[in-house]
Amino acid sequence: MFGFDKMFDFNRDGKLDSWERAAQFQFMDEMMKDDEKSILDDDDEIDTFADAGLDYDELEFMDP
């Protein structure tokens, strides 16, 4: 059993049953959706700055 699997071994029997595997899959699926959403949000923000003629990377280093 891997370290990450231990987090989903709710009954601590040393193996994952079907319900525990489903919980693990659900968790991983939600994590991937969150990553995908944040990537898309960053792209939208960069496009907005580019449309205004500003460089997003340079703005990160500027003082408010």
C-alpha positions in Angstrom: 0.0 0.0 0.0 1.4 3.4 -1.0 1.4 6.4 1.3 -1.4 8.2 -0.6 -3.6 5.0 -0.4 -3.3 5.0 3.4 -5.2 8.3 3.5 -8.2 6.5 2.0 -8.0 3.3 4.1 -10.8 4.4 6.4 -11.2 1.0 8.2 -7.4 0.6 8.6 -7.4 -3.0 7.3 -4.3 -2.4 5.0 -6.2 -2.6 1.7 -8.7 -0.5 -0.1 -12.1 -1.8 -0.8 -14.3 -0.6 -3.6 -15.9 2.3 -1.6 -12.5 3.5 -0.4 -11.1 3.4 -4.0 -14.2 5.3 -5.2 -13.5 8.0 -2.5 -9.9 8.1 -3.7 -11.0 8.5 -7.4 -13.5 11.2 -6.5 -10.8 13.1 -4.6 -8.3 12.9 -7.5 -11.0 13.9 -10.0 -11.9 17.0 -7.9 -8.2 17.9 -7.7 -7.7 17.7 -11.4 -10.8 19.9 -12.0 -9.4 22.5 -9.6 -6.0 22.5 -11.4 -7.7 22.8 -14.8 -9.9 25.6 -13.6 -7.0 27.6 -12.2 -5.0 27.2 -15.4 -7.9 28.5 -17.4 -8.4 31.4 -15.0 -4.7 32.4 -15.4 -5.0 32.3 -19.2 -8.1 34.6 -19.2 -6.2 37.1 -17.0 -3.2 37.0 -19.2 -5.3 37.6 -22.3 -7.0 40.6 -20.6 -3.7 42.2 -19.9 -2.4 41.4 -23.5 -5.5 43.0 -25.0 -4.7 46.2 -23.0 -1.1 46.2 -24.3 0.4 45.2 -21.0 2.8 42.3 -20.2 1.5 40.2 -17.4 4.9 39.0 -16.3 6.2 42.6 -16.0 3.1 43.6 -13.9 3.8 40.9 -11.4 7.1 42.6 -10.4 5.8 46.1 -10.3 4.9 47.9 -7.1 1.2 48.7 -6.6 
